[in-house]
Amino acid sequence: MIWAWGRVTVWPLILPNCTQFVLAFYAALKAGGVVVAINPTFPRQNG
């Protein structure tokens, strides 16, 4: 498989705190991407 992306690729990681997040985070960085971490278990702020 050939990956083709532009100069800066932003990868959203929608994962809770788990081992898979750590692996995906470092894989994205190694591939040259920029990671945006989104934790679906984080409590919502009221206000």
N, C-alpha and C positions, 0 to 999 in steps of 0.2 A: 504494500500500500504506500502510495506517495502522498505526503502531506504538503499542501500548498496553502500558505497563508501570507499575509502582508508583512510589513515591517515590524509591527507590534501586534501580537494576538492576545486578547484578553480572554481568559478562561474562567467562567464562574464555576466554583465548586460548591454545590449545594449538598453538603454532607454534615452530619453531626460530628462531635468529637469522637473519632474512631481511627483505627489503624489505616483504613482505606483512604481517609483524608490525607494522612501524612504521606502515603505512597503517591497519591494523585498530585499533591502539592509539589513534591520534589520532581516528579516526572514532568509536570508542566513547566517548571523552572528550567529543567535540563533541556527541554525541547525548545526553549527560547520564549516561552509565553509569560504573560503577566497574570497572576492569580488574584481573583476576587473571591474571598472566602465568605460564604453565606451559610449560616448555621440555622437550620429550620427548628431546632429545639430551643433557641434563645428566646427568653420571654419578651413579649411585646411591651413597649413603654406606653403607658396611658398618659394622655396629655395633649 
